[in-house]
Amino acid sequence: MKISVHAVGRMKAGPEKLLADRYFERFAKSGPAVGLEFGGIAEIAEGRSQTANERRREEGQKLQTQLQPGTALILLDERGKSFSSEDFAGRLGLLRDGGRKALVIAIGGADCHDQSLRDQAELVMSFGLLTWPHQLVRVMLGEQLYRAATILSGHPYHRS
């Protein structure tokens, strides 16, 4: 299953980008052994509309253009459900084993995701109750994808 990341906003050069890139590279190397291929990161500019609803709708429409029929969608959202690393890995494994060829994991803008995306998402998940800066969310997502690949392969990286 090819896993791509869709992110609202650009990641600027700096230590956060270096760390995020490191984890996404680790995932790209370890994922294929367990049937998970890294499809890269698509960055889009934040919406320019006047209201939050219009910005969410604008950003959601840009994401819709990347979703091919049959692509699973996971939204990262502070109002989503929190999972353990093992549960997240298990969810990825179930999507893969269920025949899904592609998955997009979307990091929304400052105004979160449009309701139309929430309605079609396989999963709306959160990295806890705290609100995280987008740069750190990318680092955490890259690390969790790498961790999921190691969990699915039985590698000792994850010690619970």
C-alpha positions in Angstrom: 0.0 0.0 0.0 1.4 3.4 -1.0 1.2 5.9 1.8 1.3 9.6 1.0 1.2 12.6 3.3 -0.8 15.7 2.3 0.1 18.8 4.4 -1.4 22.3 4.5 1.6 24.7 4.8 5.2 24.5 3.8 8.0 23.0 6.0 10.8 25.5 6.2 14.5 24.5 6.5 15.6 23.9 10.0 16.0 21.2 12.6 12.3 20.1 12.5 12.5 19.5 8.7 15.8 17.5 9.1 14.2 15.3 11.8 11.0 14.8 9.8 13.0 13.9 6.7 15.1 11.5 8.7 12.0 9.6 9.9 10.3 9.6 6.5 13.5 8.3 4.9 13.6 5.5 7.6 10.0 4.7 6.8 10.7 4.7 3.0 13.5 2.1 3.6 11.7 -0.2 6.1 8.2 0.0 4.8 8.4 -2.0 1.6 9.4 -5.2 3.6 5.9 -5.1 5.2 4.0 -3.9 2.1 4.1 -0.2 2.9 5.6 2.2 0.3 6.2 5.9 1.0 4.6 8.0 -1.7 6.0 11.3 -0.5 4.7 14.6 0.9 2.4 16.9 -1.0 2.4 20.5 0.4 -0.3 23.0 -0.4 -0.5 26.6 0.6 -2.9 27.6 3.3 -6.3 28.9 2.1 -6.5 32.6 1.5 -10.3 33.0 2.1 -11.7 35.4 4.6 -13.5 32.9 6.9 -12.4 29.7 8.5 -15.2 27.7 6.8 -14.1 29.0 3.4 -10.4 28.2 4.1 -11.3 24.7 5.2 -13.4 24.2 2.1 -10.6 25.6 -0.2 -8.0 23.4 1.4 -10.3 20.4 1.3 -10.9 20.8 -2.4 -7.1 20.7 -3.0 -6.9 17.5 -1.1 -9.8 16.0 -3.0 -7.9 16.4 -6.3 -5.2 14.0 -4.9 -7.7 11.3 -3.8 -8.1 8.6 -6.5 -11.1 6.2 -6.2 -10.4 3.6 -3.6 -7.8 5.6 -1.7 -8.1 5.4 2.0 -8.0 8.7 3.9 -6.8 9.4 7.5 -7.1 12.9 8.9 -4.9 14.2 11.6 -7.0 16.4 13.8 -6.9 17.5 17.4 -10.5 16.4 17.8 -9.7 12.9 16.5 -9.2 9.7 18.4 -5.9 8.9 20.0 -4.3 5.5 19.4 -1.4 3.6 20.7 1.5 3.0 18.3 0.5 -0.7 18.2 -3.1 0.2 17.3 -2.0 2.6 14.6 0.3 0.0 13.1 -2.6 -2.5 13.3 -4.9 -0.1 11.5 -2.3 0.4 8.7 -2.0 -3.4 8.5 -5.7 -3.9 8.2 -6.0 -1.3 5.4 -3.1 -3.0 3.6 -4.4 -6.5 4.1 -7.9 -5.4 3.1 -6.6 -4.7 -0.4 -6.2 -0.9 -0.2 -3.6 0.2 -2.7 -3.2 3.8 -1.5 -3.6 5.8 1.7 -3.4 9.5 2.2 -2.7 10.9 5.6 -3.7 14.6 5.8 -2.4 17.2 8.1 -4.9 20.1 8.0 -4.4 23.8 8.2 -4.8 26.0 11.3 -8.6 25.8 10.9 -8.6 22.0 10.9 -10.4 19.9 8.1 -13.6 20.5 6.2 -16.6 18.4 7.4 -16.8 16.8 3.9 -13.3 15.3 4.4 -14.2 14.2 8.0 -17.3 12.4 6.5 -15.2 10.4 4.0 -12.2 9.6 6.2 -11.5 6.1 7.3 -10.1 7.5 10.5 -9.8 10.9 12.2 -6.9 10.6 14.6 -5.1 12.8 17.0 -1.6 12.8 18.6 -3.2 13.5 22.0 -5.3 16.2 23.5 -2.6 18.9 23.1 -2.4 21.1 20.0 0.8 20.6 18.2 2.6 22.9 15.7 2.4 21.5 12.1 6.2 21.1 12.0 6.2 18.8 15.0 3.1 16.9 13.7 5.2 16.0 10.6 8.1 14.8 12.8 5.7 12.7 14.9 3.9 11.3 11.8 7.2 10.3 10.2 8.3 8.7 13.4 5.0 6.8 13.8 5.0 5.6 10.2 8.6 4.3 10.8 7.5 2.8 14.1 4.5 1.1 12.5 6.7 -0.5 9.9 9.0 -1.8 12.6 6.1 -3.1 14.7 4.6 -4.9 11.6 8.0 -6.5 10.9 8.7 -7.5 14.4 11.8 -5.3 14.6 12.9 -4.4 18.2 12.7 -0.6 17.6 9.4 -0.4 19.4 9.6 -1.6 23.0 6.3 -1.4 24.8 
